[in-house]
Amino acid sequence: MEAELTALAASGATTFVGLMATEAWAQVRGRVARILARGEDTEAVDAELEESRAELTAARADADEETAADIEAEWRTRLRRALRANPETADELRELLGELAPQQPAGTTVSINHNTISGGTYNAPVIMAQSVHDGVRTTSRQEPGAR
């Protein structure tokens, strides 16, 4: 369950920070603040979100990707804590993310996979991947004499 909440928090933070720099943020901000507030002052959380938005806007204007990543990490941590404190918040967050899916800016997606290797001895790094490309192209084999 912890891995699921962590993945949900990461997805939420990525979505919210992505939307902070768009016009859609004005419509979403209040709901995000309510999800995060849960027992706290919603207006204080709303003010923190707006402060993050201003920092993010400035960071992107300066091409400061490190600060933008820090802002996302901060909200990922806040969301994860909110989900741990109130697991019922997960359903509300999933619903909001489902509604926001069409509004998200196109970009990189993140998937979290948990792989386990058991048995045997491995004396070198193990690489697990869906596909690995190194500029190598494969062609189908042809029978001798076939063209």
Secondary structure, DSSP 8 states (H G I E B T S, - for coil): -HHHHHHHHHHHHHHHHHHHTSTTHHHHHHHHHHHHHTTS-HHHHHHHHHHHHHHHHHHHHTT-HHHHHHHHHHHHHHHHHHHHH-TTHHHHHHHHHHHHGGGS-S------------SS---S-----S---SS--------TT--
